[in-house]
Amino acid sequence: MELAEILERDYGEKVKVEYFDAQQIKMEEHPGVEELVRRRYRFPYVFINGEARFAGGIVYPRIKDAVGEILGEEHGEDFEED
C-alpha cells in the first residue's frame, strides 16, 4: 500500500498528497526544497503543511503519526505492509 493510500484510508479528504520530481520543479517556487538541497539532505523530502518534516526516506508510520498529530486525531488502523 502506498503512503497516499494509507493517508486517504485513515484521514479521507482531510489530507492531500502531492509528489514532485525535484529535477523538474523550479526551485525558486519551492524554497523549502531549495534549502534542503543546499544543506545536502538526501531525497526524498516529506513536507507536511508546507514544513519540511522528514528527509532521506519515507517511513510510513512516522509520517502517518505526524499527520495524525496535526489533525488532532487518533491514528487510524496500524500500518500494514503489502
FITI-533481 format. One record per residue: x, y, z of N, C-alpha, C, O in turn; residue in three letters; residue number from 1. Coordinates in nm, 4 decimals. Each point is the difference from the previous one (the first is absolute). Last residue first. Example, Ala and Ser with C-alpha at 12.3 -4.5 7.8 and 13.67 -1.06 7.14 Angstrom:
<recs>
(rec (1.2850; -0.2250; 0.7080); (0.0820; 0.1190; 0.0060); (-0.0770; 0.1090; 0.0730); (0.0509; 0.1108; 0.0169); 'SER'; 2)
(rec (-0.0219; -0.6828; -0.0239); (-0.0890; 0.1190; 0.0000); (0.0900; 0.1200; 0.0000); (0.1036; -0.0019; 0.0665); 'ALA'; 1)
</recs>
This chain:
<recs>
(rec (0.2353; -0.4330; 0.2335); (-0.0467; -0.0982; -0.0986); (0.0950; -0.1158; -0.0124); (-0.0242; -0.0916; -0.0785); 'ASP'; 82)
(rec (-0.0443; 0.3834; 0.5353); (0.0775; -0.0006; -0.1229); (-0.0542; -0.1077; -0.0917); (-0.0384; -0.1079; 0.0450); 'GLU'; 81)
(rec (-0.1998; 0.4094; 0.3493); (0.0278; -0.1369; -0.0421); (0.0714; 0.0054; -0.1317); (-0.0492; 0.0598; -0.0957); 'GLU'; 80)
(rec (-0.0886; 0.2798; 0.5443); (0.0543; -0.0173; -0.1338); (0.0260; -0.1474; -0.0250); (0.0560; -0.0708; 0.0838); 'PHE'; 79)
(rec (-0.4407; 0.2236; 0.2596); (0.1446; -0.0146; -0.0085); (0.0414; -0.0191; -0.1446); (-0.0749; -0.0552; -0.0806); 'ASP'; 78)
(rec (-0.3711; 0.3336; 0.1771); (0.0490; -0.1364; 0.0088); (0.1511; -0.0017; -0.0058); (0.0620; 0.0928; -0.0519); 'GLU'; 77)
(rec (-0.2483; 0.3639; 0.2198); (-0.0592; -0.0960; -0.0924); (0.0572; -0.1386; 0.0212); (0.0543; -0.0297; 0.1064); 'GLY'; 76)
(rec (0.0515; 0.4359; 0.1606); (0.0788; -0.0340; -0.1179); (-0.0605; -0.1059; -0.0896); (0.0720; -0.0542; -0.0839); 'HIS'; 75)
(rec (-0.3001; 0.4602; 0.4034); (0.0612; -0.1306; 0.0190); (0.0581; -0.0441; -0.1326); (-0.0397; 0.0514; -0.1045); 'GLU'; 74)
(rec (0.0023; 0.4677; 0.1505); (-0.0860; -0.1181; -0.0013); (0.0782; -0.1240; 0.0389); (0.1231; -0.0010; 0.0021); 'GLU'; 73)
(rec (-0.0008; 0.4829; -0.1071); (-0.0541; -0.0171; 0.1340); (-0.0912; -0.1194; 0.0111); (-0.0962; 0.0005; 0.0769); 'GLY'; 72)
(rec (0.3729; 0.1924; -0.4493); (-0.1459; -0.0024; -0.0095); (-0.0659; -0.0181; 0.1362); (-0.1209; 0.0179; 0.0140); 'LEU'; 71)
(rec (0.5900; -0.0269; -0.0412); (-0.0424; 0.1297; -0.0521); (-0.1524; 0.0071; -0.0056); (-0.0589; 0.1027; 0.0336); 'ILE'; 70)
(rec (0.2503; -0.5132; 0.0867); (0.0203; 0.0992; 0.1055); (-0.0481; 0.1376; -0.0449); (-0.0646; 0.0715; 0.0766); 'GLU'; 69)
(rec (0.0589; -0.4201; -0.3927); (-0.1014; -0.0201; 0.1032); (0.0122; 0.1014; 0.1122); (-0.1008; 0.0502; 0.0499); 'GLY'; 68)
(rec (0.4336; -0.0588; -0.3809); (-0.1255; 0.0520; -0.0555); (-0.1115; -0.0123; 0.1039); (-0.0789; 0.0929; 0.0179); 'VAL'; 67)
(rec (0.4898; -0.2822; 0.0961); (0.0128; 0.1468; -0.0067); (-0.1282; 0.0627; -0.0536); (-0.0451; 0.1023; 0.0516); 'ALA'; 66)
(rec (0.0752; -0.5752; -0.0470); (-0.0109; 0.0534; 0.1355); (0.0050; 0.1527; -0.0004); (-0.0773; 0.0651; 0.0704); 'ASP'; 65)
(rec (0.1534; -0.2853; -0.4768); (-0.1397; -0.0168; 0.0397); (-0.0231; 0.0565; 0.1400); (-0.1009; 0.0663; 0.0244); 'LYS'; 64)
(rec (0.5386; -0.0841; -0.1790); (-0.0752; 0.1014; -0.0748); (-0.1462; -0.0040; 0.0418); (-0.0619; 0.1035; 0.0243); 'ILE'; 63)
(rec (0.3409; -0.4330; 0.1555); (0.0366; 0.1317; 0.0532); (-0.0779; 0.1115; -0.0695); (-0.0445; 0.0947; 0.0649); 'ARG'; 62)
(rec (-0.0081; -0.5475; -0.2183); (-0.0592; 0.0226; 0.1326); (0.0320; 0.1379; 0.0577); (-0.0860; 0.0614; 0.0632); 'PRO'; 61)
(rec (0.2751; -0.1794; -0.5007); (-0.1453; 0.0129; 0.0072); (-0.0533; 0.0259; 0.1415); (-0.0756; 0.0953; 0.0194); 'TYR'; 60)
(rec (0.5345; 0.0305; -0.2495); (-0.0316; -0.0943; 0.1073); (-0.1477; 0.0176; 0.0311); (-0.0392; 0.0907; 0.0734); 'VAL'; 59)
(rec (0.4145; 0.0460; -0.4651); (-0.1424; 0.0103; 0.0306); (-0.0312; -0.1106; 0.1000); (-0.0034; -0.1182; -0.0344); 'ILE'; 58)
(rec (0.4832; 0.4065; -0.0821); (-0.0783; -0.1224; -0.0098); (-0.1453; 0.0271; 0.0342); (-0.0343; 0.1022; 0.0595); 'GLY'; 57)
(rec (0.3839; 0.2384; -0.0768); (0.0811; -0.1201; -0.0122); (-0.0769; -0.1297; -0.0083); (0.0603; -0.1056; -0.0190); 'GLY'; 56)
(rec (-0.2568; 0.5449; 0.2743); (0.0875; -0.0061; -0.1169); (0.0736; -0.1330; 0.0017); (0.0280; -0.0557; 0.1062); 'ALA'; 55)
(rec (-0.4779; 0.3620; 0.1402); (0.0841; -0.1190; -0.0107); (0.0849; 0.0090; -0.1260); (-0.0423; 0.0576; -0.1002); 'PHE'; 54)
(rec (-0.2351; 0.3109; 0.2397); (-0.0088; -0.0830; 0.1206); (0.0939; -0.1190; -0.0030); (0.0514; -0.0414; 0.1039); 'ARG'; 53)
(rec (-0.1793; 0.5685; -0.3252); (0.0829; -0.1188; -0.0179); (-0.0003; -0.0794; 0.1302); (0.0349; 0.0524; 0.1057); 'ALA'; 52)
(rec (-0.4444; 0.2690; -0.2587); (0.1189; -0.0047; 0.0851); (0.0767; -0.1302; -0.0242); (-0.0585; -0.1083; -0.0002); 'GLU'; 51)
(rec (-0.3758; 0.2319; -0.1948); (0.1024; 0.0904; -0.0500); (0.1286; 0.0008; 0.0797); (0.0928; 0.0736; -0.0336); 'GLY'; 50)
(rec (-0.4646; -0.3689; 0.1304); (-0.0472; 0.1387; 0.0133); (0.1094; 0.0993; -0.0380); (0.0128; 0.1055; 0.0620); 'ASN'; 49)
(rec (0.2124; -0.5213; -0.0581); (-0.1362; -0.0078; 0.0521); (-0.0423; 0.1430; 0.0308); (0.0648; 0.0697; 0.0781); 'ILE'; 48)
(rec (0.3376; -0.3592; -0.3819); (-0.0505; 0.1239; 0.0572); (-0.1416; -0.0236; 0.0476); (-0.0790; -0.0660; -0.0675); 'PHE'; 47)
(rec (0.5420; -0.2331; -0.0825); (-0.1416; -0.0043; 0.0333); (-0.0348; 0.1315; 0.0704); (0.0572; 0.0343; 0.1035); 'VAL'; 46)
(rec (0.3481; -0.2523; -0.4589); (-0.0386; 0.0927; 0.1049); (-0.1498; -0.0125; 0.0225); (-0.0766; -0.0190; -0.0945); 'TYR'; 45)
(rec (0.4690; -0.3525; -0.1072); (-0.1112; 0.0915; -0.0236); (-0.0224; 0.0888; 0.1214); (0.0446; -0.0304; 0.1107); 'PRO'; 44)
(rec (0.4066; 0.0209; -0.2251); (-0.1387; -0.0178; -0.0432); (-0.0500; -0.1335; 0.0497); (0.0813; -0.0874; 0.0299); 'PHE'; 43)
(rec (0.3188; 0.3687; 0.2238); (-0.0316; -0.1000; -0.1027); (-0.1482; 0.0006; -0.0321); (-0.0836; 0.0273; 0.0862); 'ARG'; 42)
(rec (0.3900; 0.4029; 0.0782); (-0.0831; -0.1080; 0.0524); (-0.0335; -0.0944; -0.1149); (-0.0162; 0.0421; -0.1145); 'TYR'; 41)
(rec (0.2924; 0.3818; 0.1125); (0.0392; -0.1357; -0.0423); (-0.0737; -0.1122; 0.0723); (0.0554; -0.1074; 0.0235); 'ARG'; 40)
(rec (-0.0963; 0.6118; -0.0297); (0.0589; -0.0615; 0.1195); (0.0407; -0.1458; -0.0229); (0.0522; -0.0657; 0.0901); 'ARG'; 39)
(rec (-0.2673; 0.3061; -0.4365); (0.1193; 0.0781; 0.0343); (0.0728; -0.0606; 0.1203); (0.1230; -0.0005; 0.0055); 'ARG'; 38)
(rec (-0.5388; -0.1797; -0.1269); (0.1019; -0.0355; -0.1000); (0.1309; 0.0714; 0.0341); (0.1071; -0.0606; -0.0037); 'VAL'; 37)
(rec (-0.4772; 0.1735; 0.2622); (0.0436; -0.1364; 0.0305); (0.1080; -0.0469; -0.0967); (0.0952; -0.0667; 0.0404); 'LEU'; 36)
(rec (-0.2967; 0.4890; -0.1194); (0.0798; 0.0025; 0.1229); (0.0526; -0.1383; 0.0352); (0.1161; -0.0132; 0.0390); 'GLU'; 35)
(rec (-0.4156; 0.0560; -0.4020); (0.1287; 0.0623; -0.0329); (0.0928; 0.0007; 0.1218); (0.1195; -0.0266; -0.0127); 'GLU'; 34)
(rec (-0.5634; -0.1122; 0.0696); (0.0794; -0.1014; -0.0701); (0.1382; 0.0555; -0.0289); (0.1005; -0.0681; 0.0204); 'VAL'; 33)
(rec (-0.4069; 0.3645; 0.1644); (0.0337; -0.1040; 0.0973); (0.0860; -0.1089; -0.0613); (0.0935; -0.0489; 0.0634); 'GLY'; 32)
(rec (-0.2747; 0.4014; -0.3350); (0.1163; 0.0378; 0.0794); (0.0395; -0.1036; 0.1049); (0.1179; -0.0116; 0.0334); 'PRO'; 31)
(rec (-0.3883; 0.0319; -0.4946); (-0.0038; -0.0930; 0.1137); (0.1196; 0.0267; 0.0902); (0.0933; -0.0801; 0.0037); 'HIS'; 30)
(rec (-0.1588; 0.3164; -0.4076); (-0.1405; -0.0147; 0.0370); (-0.0179; -0.0903; 0.1220); (-0.1095; -0.0100; 0.0554); 'GLU'; 29)
(rec (0.5357; 0.0845; -0.2580); (-0.0435; 0.1269; 0.0583); (-0.1472; -0.0027; 0.0410); (-0.0433; 0.0819; 0.0812); 'GLU'; 28)
(rec (0.2445; -0.4554; -0.3088); (0.0399; 0.0113; 0.1403); (-0.0485; 0.1300; 0.0636); (-0.0355; 0.0013; 0.1179); 'MET'; 27)
(rec (-0.1878; -0.2845; -0.5121); (0.0758; 0.1245; 0.0083); (0.0305; 0.0250; 0.1472); (-0.0903; 0.0257; 0.0795); 'LYS'; 26)
(rec (0.0231; -0.5281; -0.2962); (-0.0695; 0.1142; 0.0574); (0.0909; 0.1227; -0.0054); (0.1219; -0.0119; -0.0122); 'ILE'; 25)
(rec (-0.0071; -0.4466; -0.1262); (-0.0892; 0.0649; -0.0955); (-0.0778; 0.1175; 0.0585); (-0.0877; 0.0550; -0.0666); 'GLN'; 24)
(rec (0.3969; -0.3529; 0.3001); (0.0757; 0.0379; -0.1196); (-0.0866; 0.0778; -0.0987); (0.0517; 0.0595; -0.0946); 'GLN'; 23)
(rec (-0.2298; -0.2473; 0.4991); (0.0861; 0.1145; 0.0305); (0.0823; 0.0446; -0.1206); (0.0447; 0.1146; -0.0046); 'ALA'; 22)
(rec (-0.5310; -0.3448; 0.0298); (0.1327; -0.0429; -0.0424); (0.0915; 0.1203; 0.0149); (-0.0148; 0.0983; -0.0726); 'ASP'; 21)
(rec (-0.4556; -0.2085; 0.3498); (0.0723; 0.0864; -0.0923); (0.1333; -0.0630; -0.0322); (0.0655; -0.0565; 0.0876); 'PHE'; 20)
(rec (-0.5932; -0.0556; 0.1410); (0.1359; -0.0450; -0.0275); (0.0617; 0.0940; -0.1017); (-0.0634; 0.0360; -0.0992); 'TYR'; 19)
(rec (-0.3659; -0.0302; 0.4870); (0.0528; 0.0413; -0.1294); (0.1432; -0.0501; -0.0114); (0.0760; 0.0034; 0.0968); 'GLU'; 18)
(rec (-0.5633; -0.0620; 0.2166); (0.1379; -0.0420; -0.0227); (0.0400; 0.0422; -0.1401); (-0.0705; -0.0279; -0.0969); 'VAL'; 17)
(rec (-0.3137; 0.1599; 0.5001); (0.0279; 0.0007; -0.1432); (0.1481; -0.0347; -0.0155); (0.0852; 0.0631; 0.0625); 'LYS'; 16)
(rec (-0.5170; -0.0936; 0.3405); (0.1397; 0.0076; -0.0438); (0.0088; -0.0009; -0.1518); (-0.0877; -0.0514; -0.0694); 'VAL'; 15)
(rec (-0.3273; 0.0261; 0.3025); (0.0712; 0.0955; 0.0858); (0.1466; 0.0158; -0.0412); (0.0671; 0.0943; 0.0419); 'LYS'; 14)
(rec (-0.4159; -0.4023; -0.2208); (0.0234; 0.1251; -0.0717); (0.0721; 0.1053; 0.0841); (0.0228; 0.1114; -0.0471); 'GLU'; 13)
(rec (0.0278; -0.6032; 0.2218); (-0.0929; 0.0442; -0.1034); (0.0417; 0.1300; -0.0663); (0.1167; 0.0193; -0.0342); 'GLY'; 12)
(rec (0.0940; -0.3121; 0.3912); (-0.0414; 0.1370; 0.0237); (-0.0909; 0.0574; -0.1073); (-0.0453; 0.1138; 0.0121); 'TYR'; 11)
(rec (0.2284; -0.5782; 0.0026); (-0.0119; 0.0383; 0.1401); (-0.0610; 0.1382; 0.0223); (-0.0666; 0.0222; 0.1011); 'ASP'; 10)
(rec (0.1444; -0.2045; -0.5437); (-0.0808; -0.0978; 0.0737); (-0.0267; 0.0487; 0.1419); (-0.1117; -0.0120; 0.0502); 'ARG'; 9)
(rec (0.4054; 0.2614; -0.3162); (-0.1381; 0.0148; -0.0475); (-0.0927; -0.0936; 0.0765); (-0.1103; 0.0387; 0.0387); 'GLU'; 8)
(rec (0.5703; -0.0748; 0.0427); (-0.0522; 0.1244; 0.0554); (-0.1448; 0.0237; -0.0421); (-0.0810; 0.0480; 0.0793); 'LEU'; 7)
(rec (0.3010; -0.4231; -0.2577); (-0.0107; -0.0153; 0.1450); (-0.0633; 0.1251; 0.0609); (-0.0921; -0.0088; 0.0812); 'ILE'; 6)
(rec (0.1931; 0.0153; -0.5409); (-0.1125; -0.0890; 0.0277); (-0.0227; -0.0158; 0.1497); (-0.1143; -0.0018; 0.0458); 'GLU'; 5)
(rec (0.4912; 0.2458; -0.1943); (-0.1229; 0.0732; -0.0308); (-0.1233; -0.0845; 0.0323); (-0.0985; 0.0520; 0.0525); 'ALA'; 4)
(rec (0.5247; -0.2589; -0.0101); (-0.0253; 0.1001; 0.1027); (-0.1319; 0.0737; -0.0239); (-0.0797; 0.0160; 0.0923); 'LEU'; 3)
(rec (0.1089; -0.5053; -0.2982); (0.0771; 0.1235; -0.0114); (-0.0388; 0.0987; 0.1101); (-0.1086; -0.0088; 0.0573); 'GLU'; 2)
(rec (0.0979; -0.5533; -0.0765); (-0.0844; 0.1164; 0.0000); (0.0905; 0.1249; 0.0000); (0.0993; 0.0044; 0.0726); 'MET'; 1)
</recs>
